[in-house]
Amino acid sequence: MVETTDIFKAINAVIPVDQLLYEDQISEDYGHDEIGTIFHLPDIVVKAESTENVSAVMKIANEYRFPVVVRGAGTGLVGGSISTDGGIMLDLSGMKKIKELDIDNFTLTVEPGVLLSEIKEFTEDKGFFYPPDPGEKSATIGGNISTNAGGMRAIKYGVTRDYVRALTVVLPNGKIAHLGGKVVKNSSGFDLKDLIIGSEGTLGIVTEATLKLVMLPKITTSLLVPFNDFESTINVVPILLRSGITPTAMEFFEQNSVDFWEQFTGKVFPENQHNSYLLLSFDGQEQAEIEAEYEQIAELCLSNAAEDVYVLDDKNQRDIVWTARGAFLEAIKSSTTEMDEADIVVPRSKIVEYIQFVHQTAIDQAIRIPGFGHVGDGNLHFYVCRDDYDDATWKAKLTAVFDALYAEGKAIGGQVSGEHGIGIAKKVYLKKSADEASYSTMLAIKAAIDPKNILNPGKVI
């Protein structure tokens, strides 16, 4: 059996020592992700600076059958970037060059460590727009690609997969593959690029990405629409979508999320103290067009049980509301001793039924399960809060809640994850949810691409 010291020596022969961490040099930050429910440190950390660095490490790992996990900013919520088997952690957060803005082909080529916030700032300063909008703006683009991150603008613009034109990928054997290109259309064989996107680092390591851009919308505005109950809030969604107007975002949350945010920040949410809310945004190139759209949507809301409609045409007020929405996760986390999350997606027609089920499950299990979601696409986020339960009771209740929530999701035609991925935390529920043919096909793909099972072992499947 190979010793870790032998692996370190082999890596040190091809990677400078100042890019390596070993044993007590490895900080605890490398042992967990944002949710913090799983902890395990790697044996070796390699701070990669290039595709060639990654390739060299993977060749060594492949030779010695040594596990490798890739990490960016560590903002994941399902343990996908944790070295649960020890081994090598490839830290790509230092690979953060913005390599090319191609204004003729509407593409941006970046390294995987570039933050989502940095892409936003860079492109918008030049009149372009990268539409995917996951809530965690300090996440890396490599992490977004790994989980096929969605976010609040998915209803209009789609998810990360829809904005990746090309990838440079290091395979488990260390070979470098170039997938896709700047072309808009491509029917040239198997779409390996899309197979890598969302595979959570189990099939290959993204070391460069070429992203699709669009022109930056000139006009943006939002509506905050309060309702007396969540059923009325959700029931208006299909009515709005049948209007022919597609908002940029359509978010649902209840008063308890607002309360958590106010307690967390010490700030006051505009027009608070309603039971339930719909938050919508609209963007485009013409002021008159946007005004016509949101006025029509406002009228539909008011004629379908909305208590009022607030037009957030003041930038400061709009920023407060959207900043609050982006901080709900942190606010809920601060309200409890520990929590875990369900990132489930259900058919839009089943959202009311599913939220009712979650509320009843919270009562049955005597546990808090606050949540919110992207109701325009059916992706809901629920957070199971430990509060003062002891270890044994917490584990039992968490298991019971997740068993119930994922079983109900499957029963009504939903899927285990809408955007956060499977990682290690949700893989048992993926197996329960998927049919045998689908699951065995995923296993076969993993075995074909990574026959030694060294790349992010124990994750997803």
C-alpha positions in Angstrom: 0.0 0.0 0.0 1.4 3.4 -1.0 2.3 5.8 1.8 1.1 9.4 1.8 4.7 10.6 2.1 5.5 8.8 -1.2 2.6 10.7 -2.9 3.8 14.0 -1.4 7.3 13.4 -2.7 6.0 12.5 -6.2 3.9 15.6 -6.3 6.7 17.8 -5.0 8.8 16.6 -7.9 6.4 18.3 -10.4 4.8 21.0 -8.3 6.8 23.7 -6.4 6.7 23.2 -2.6 5.2 26.7 -2.0 2.0 25.4 -3.7 1.8 22.4 -1.3 0.3 22.0 2.1 0.9 18.9 4.2 -0.2 17.5 7.6 -0.4 20.4 10.2 0.0 23.0 7.4 -3.6 22.2 6.3 -6.1 24.5 8.0 -9.5 23.3 9.2 -11.2 25.5 6.5 -10.3 22.8 4.0 -12.3 20.2 6.0 -15.8 21.6 5.6 -18.1 23.5 3.2 -20.7 26.2 4.0 -23.3 24.0 5.6 -20.7 22.6 8.0 -22.3 19.3 8.8 -19.5 17.1 7.4 -15.8 17.4 8.3 -12.7 15.7 7.0 -9.3 17.0 6.1 -7.3 16.0 3.1 -3.8 14.5 3.5 -2.3 16.9 0.9 -3.4 20.2 -0.5 -2.2 21.3 -3.9 -2.8 25.0 -4.8 -2.9 24.6 -8.5 -2.0 27.5 -10.8 -2.5 26.0 -14.2 -4.1 23.2 -16.3 -0.6 21.6 -16.5 -0.4 21.5 -12.6 -3.7 19.7 -12.4 -2.8 17.3 -15.2 0.5 16.5 -13.5 -1.2 15.8 -10.1 -3.9 13.6 -11.8 -1.3 11.5 -13.5 0.3 10.8 -10.2 -3.0 10.1 -8.5 -4.0 7.8 -11.3 -0.8 5.9 -11.1 -1.1 5.3 -7.3 -4.9 5.1 -7.2 -5.0 8.0 -4.7 -8.2 9.9 -4.2 -8.5 13.6 -5.4 -11.1 16.2 -4.5 -11.4 19.6 -6.2 -12.2 22.7 -4.2 -13.0 26.3 -5.1 -14.4 28.7 -2.6 -15.9 26.0 -0.4 -19.4 27.5 -0.5 -21.2 24.3 -1.4 -24.0 22.8 0.8 -23.8 19.1 0.2 -20.2 18.1 1.1 -19.2 17.8 -2.6 -15.8 19.5 -2.0 -14.8 17.6 1.2 -12.1 15.0 1.2 -14.1 12.3 3.0 -11.5 9.7 2.0 -8.5 11.9 2.7 -6.1 12.0 -0.2 -5.3 15.0 -2.4 -7.3 18.2 -2.4 -6.8 20.3 -5.5 -7.4 23.9 -4.5 -8.3 25.9 -7.7 -9.2 29.1 -6.0 -5.9 30.7 -7.1 -6.7 30.0 -10.8 -8.6 33.3 -11.3 -7.5 34.9 -14.5 -10.1 36.4 -16.8 -8.4 35.4 -20.0 -10.5 36.9 -22.8 -13.6 38.9 -23.6 -14.6 38.2 -27.2 -17.1 41.0 -28.1 -17.8 39.5 -31.5 -18.7 36.0 -30.3 -20.2 37.3 -27.0 -18.0 35.0 -24.9 -15.9 35.4 -21.8 -13.1 32.9 -21.1 -12.1 32.4 -17.5 -10.2 30.1 -15.1 -12.3 28.2 -12.6 -11.3 30.2 -9.5 -12.9 33.5 -10.8 -15.8 34.5 -8.5 -19.3 35.0 -9.7 -19.1 38.6 -8.3 -16.0 39.2 -10.3 -17.6 38.0 -13.5 -20.6 40.3 -12.9 -18.4 43.3 -12.3 -16.1 42.7 -15.2 -18.8 42.1 -17.8 -21.3 44.7 -16.7 -18.6 47.4 -16.7 -18.2 46.6 -20.4 -21.9 46.5 -21.3 -22.3 42.7 -21.2 -24.3 40.4 -19.0 -23.7 36.9 -17.6 -27.2 35.9 -16.6 -26.9 33.0 -14.1 -27.5 34.3 -10.6 -26.9 31.8 -7.8 -27.4 33.3 -4.4 -23.8 32.9 -3.2 -21.9 35.5 -5.2 -18.6 34.5 -3.6 -18.8 31.1 -5.2 -16.3 30.3 -8.0 -17.4 29.7 -11.6 -15.8 26.3 -11.4 -18.1 25.4 -8.5 -21.1 26.8 -10.4 -20.3 24.6 -13.4 -19.7 21.6 -11.1 -23.2 21.7 -9.7 -24.9 23.3 -12.7 -25.9 26.2 -10.4 -29.2 27.9 -11.1 -30.3 30.9 -9.0 -33.0 33.5 -9.2 -32.9 34.4 -12.9 -33.3 30.9 -14.1 -37.0 31.4 -14.9 -36.1 33.8 -17.7 -32.5 33.1 -18.7 -31.8 29.5 -17.7 -29.1 27.9 -15.6 -25.3 27.6 -15.7 -25.4 24.8 -18.3 -27.1 27.2 -20.8 -24.2 29.6 -20.6 -21.2 27.4 -21.0 -19.8 27.3 -24.6 -16.6 25.4 -24.0 -14.5 23.7 -21.2 -11.0 22.6 -20.8 -11.1 19.5 -18.6 -8.5 17.3 -17.0 -9.6 13.7 -16.9 -8.9 11.3 -14.1 -5.9 9.8 -16.0 -4.4 13.3 -16.4 -5.2 13.8 -20.1 -6.5 17.2 -21.1 -9.8 17.4 -23.1 -11.1 20.5 -24.9 -14.9 20.3 -25.1 -17.2 22.6 -27.1 -16.1 25.9 -28.6 -17.2 29.4 -29.3 -19.8 28.1 -31.8 -23.4 28.7 -31.1 -24.6 25.3 -32.4 -22.9 21.9 -32.1 -24.1 18.5 -33.1 -20.7 16.9 -33.3 -20.9 13.6 -31.5 -21.7 13.1 -27.8 -22.0 16.3 -25.8 -19.3 15.6 -23.3 -19.3 19.3 -22.2 -22.8 18.9 -20.9 -21.9 15.6 -19.2 -19.1 17.4 -17.2 -21.4 20.2 -16.2 -23.3 19.2 -13.1 -21.1 16.1 -12.5 -19.7 17.6 -9.2 -16.1 16.8 -10.0 -16.6 13.1 -10.3 -15.8 12.8 -14.0 -13.3 15.6 -14.7 -11.7 18.8 -13.5 -12.6 22.1 -15.2 -9.6 24.3 -15.6 -11.0 26.8 -18.1 -14.4 27.8 -19.2 -15.8 29.9 -22.1 -19.1 31.5 -21.1 -21.9 32.9 -23.2 -22.8 36.5 -22.6 -25.7 38.7 -23.6 -26.0 42.5 -23.8 -26.6 44.1 -20.5 -30.2 45.2 -19.9 -30.6 48.9 -19.7 -33.7 48.9 -17.5 -34.3 46.8 -14.3 -37.1 47.1 -11.8 -38.8 44.9 -9.2 -42.2 44.4 -7.6 -42.7 43.3 -4.0 -46.2 41.7 -3.7 -47.5 40.7 -0.2 -50.3 38.1 0.3 -52.3 37.0 3.3 -51.2 33.3 2.9 -48.7 31.2 1.0 -51.4 29.4 -1.0 -52.6 32.6 -2.6 -49.0 33.6 -3.3 -48.2 30.3 -5.1 -51.6 30.1 -6.9 -51.0 33.4 -8.7 -47.7 32.1 -10.3 -49.2 30.1 -13.2 -51.6 32.9 -13.9 -48.7 35.3 -14.2 -46.8 32.9 -16.4 -49.8 32.4 -18.7 -49.8 36.2 -19.3 -47.0 35.7 -21.8 -44.7 37.9 -19.7 -41.7 36.1 -18.2 -40.2 38.0 -15.2 -36.4 37.9 -14.8 -37.0 36.4 -11.3 -39.9 35.2 -9.3 -39.1 34.5 -5.6 -41.4 33.3 -2.8 -40.8 33.7 1.0 -42.8 33.9 4.2 -42.7 36.4 7.0 -40.5 34.1 9.2 -37.6 34.5 6.7 -38.0 38.3 6.9 -38.0 38.1 10.7 -34.8 36.0 10.7 -33.2 38.5 8.4 -34.2 41.5 10.5 -32.8 39.8 13.6 -29.6 38.8 11.8 -28.9 42.3 10.4 -30.7 44.7 12.7 -32.3 46.3 9.7 -36.0 46.7 8.8 -37.4 45.1 5.7 -39.6 47.4 3.6 -43.3 46.9 3.9 -42.9 44.0 6.3 -45.5 42.2 8.5 -47.3 40.3 5.8 -47.7 36.5 5.9 -46.3 35.7 2.5 -44.5 37.5 -0.4 -43.8 37.3 -4.1 -40.7 39.2 -5.2 -40.4 39.8 -9.0 -37.9 41.5 -11.2 -38.1 42.6 -14.8 -35.3 43.7 -17.2 -35.0 44.8 -20.8 -33.8 47.6 -23.1 -36.8 49.9 -23.2 -38.4 51.7 -20.2 -41.9 51.7 -21.7 -41.8 48.0 -22.4 -40.7 47.1 -18.8 -43.4 49.5 -17.4 -46.1 47.9 -19.5 -45.0 44.4 -18.3 -44.9 45.1 -14.6 -48.1 47.1 -14.7 -49.9 44.1 -16.3 -48.4 41.7 -13.7 -49.3 44.0 -10.9 -53.0 44.1 -12.1 -53.0 40.3 -12.2 -51.7 40.1 -8.7 -54.2 42.6 -7.3 -57.1 40.7 -9.0 -55.8 37.4 -7.5 -55.6 38.0 -3.7 -52.6 40.3 -3.4 -52.8 42.7 -0.5 -50.8 45.3 -2.4 -48.1 45.8 -5.0 -45.0 47.8 -4.2 -43.0 49.0 -7.2 -39.3 49.1 -6.1 -38.3 51.9 -8.5 -36.0 53.4 -5.9 -32.6 51.7 -6.2 -31.7 51.8 -2.5 -35.0 50.2 -1.6 -34.7 47.6 -4.4 -31.1 46.8 -3.2 -32.3 46.3 0.4 -35.0 43.9 -0.6 -32.8 41.8 -3.0 -29.9 41.9 -0.5 -32.3 40.5 2.2 -33.5 37.8 -0.2 -29.8 36.8 -0.9 -29.1 36.7 2.9 -32.0 34.5 4.0 -29.8 31.4 4.2 -27.3 33.1 6.5 -30.1 34.6 8.5 -31.7 31.2 9.1 -28.3 29.7 9.9 -27.7 32.3 12.5 -31.0 31.5 14.2 -30.1 28.0 15.2 -27.3 25.8 16.5 -27.0 23.7 13.4 -29.0 23.1 10.3 -29.2 21.1 7.1 -31.0 21.8 3.9 -33.3 20.3 1.2 -32.8 21.8 -2.2 -35.8 20.1 -3.9 -37.5 20.9 -7.2 -41.1 20.0 -7.9 -43.5 20.6 -10.8 -44.9 24.2 -10.4 -48.4 22.8 -10.2 -47.4 20.9 -7.0 -45.7 23.7 -5.1 -48.7 24.5 -2.8 -49.2 20.8 -2.0 -45.5 20.4 -1.3 -45.2 23.4 1.0 -48.3 22.2 2.9 -46.6 18.9 3.4 -43.4 20.6 4.7 -45.4 22.6 7.2 -47.2 19.5 8.4 -43.9 17.6 8.7 -42.5 20.4 10.9 -45.6 20.0 13.2 -45.4 16.2 13.2 -41.7 16.2 14.0 -41.8 19.3 16.3 -39.0 20.9 14.5 -38.5 24.2 12.6 -38.3 24.0 8.8 -38.2 27.5 7.4 -37.8 28.0 3.7 -38.1 30.0 0.5 -37.8 29.3 -3.1 -37.7 30.1 -6.8 -41.3 29.5 -7.5 -41.0 30.4 -11.1 -39.1 27.1 -11.7 -40.3 25.1 -8.7 -37.0 25.0 -6.9 -37.6 25.2 -3.1 -35.1 25.5 -0.3 -36.0 24.2 3.2 -33.8 24.3 6.2 -34.1 21.8 9.1 -33.1 23.6 12.3 -31.6 21.7 15.3 -32.1 24.4 17.9 -31.8 22.7 21.3 -32.1 19.1 20.4 -29.4 16.7 21.7 -27.3 14.7 19.3 -29.4 11.5 19.2 -32.7 13.3 18.9 -31.4 15.7 16.2 -30.0 12.9 14.0 -33.2 10.9 14.3 -35.4 13.9 13.5 -33.2 15.1 10.6 -33.3 11.6 9.1 -37.1 11.4 9.5 -37.6 14.8 8.0 -35.4 14.2 5.0 -36.9 10.7 4.4 -40.4 12.3 4.4 -39.5 15.3 2.2 -37.7 13.4 -0.5 -40.2 10.6 -0.6 -43.0 13.2 -1.0 -41.0 15.0 -3.7 -40.6 11.8 -5.6 -44.3 10.9 -5.3 -45.3 14.2 -6.9 -42.8 14.1 -9.7 -40.0 16.1 -8.2 -36.2 15.7 -8.1 -33.7 15.6 -5.2 -31.8 18.7 -6.2 -32.6 21.8 -8.3 -29.2 23.5 -8.1 -27.0 22.6 -5.1 -26.1 19.1 -6.2 -25.9 15.8 -4.5 -22.4 15.6 -3.0 -22.3 13.1 -0.1 -25.2 14.5 1.9 -27.9 13.7 -0.6 -26.6 10.6 -2.5 -28.8 8.1 -0.6 -31.8 10.1 -1.7 -30.7 10.2 -5.3 -30.4 6.4 -5.3 -33.9 6.1 -3.8 -35.3 8.6 -6.2 -33.8 7.4 -9.5 -35.1 4.3 -11.3 -32.7 1.4 -11.7 -31.9 1.9 -15.3 -31.0 5.6 -14.8 -28.9 4.9 -11.7 -27.0 2.0 -13.3 -26.3 4.2 -16.4 -24.7 6.8 -14.1 -22.6 4.1 -12.5 -21.5 2.8 -15.9 -20.5 6.3 -17.0 -18.4 6.9 -13.8 -16.7 3.5 -14.2 -15.9 4.2 -17.9 -14.4 7.6 -17.3 -12.8 7.0 -13.9 -12.2 3.2 -13.7 -10.0 3.6 -10.6 -12.6 5.7 -8.8 -10.1 8.3 -7.7 -11.9 11.5 -8.6 -14.2 12.7 -5.8 -15.0 9.1 -4.7 -18.1 8.5 -2.7 -19.9 11.5 -4.0 -23.2 11.7 -6.0 -23.4 7.9 -6.7 
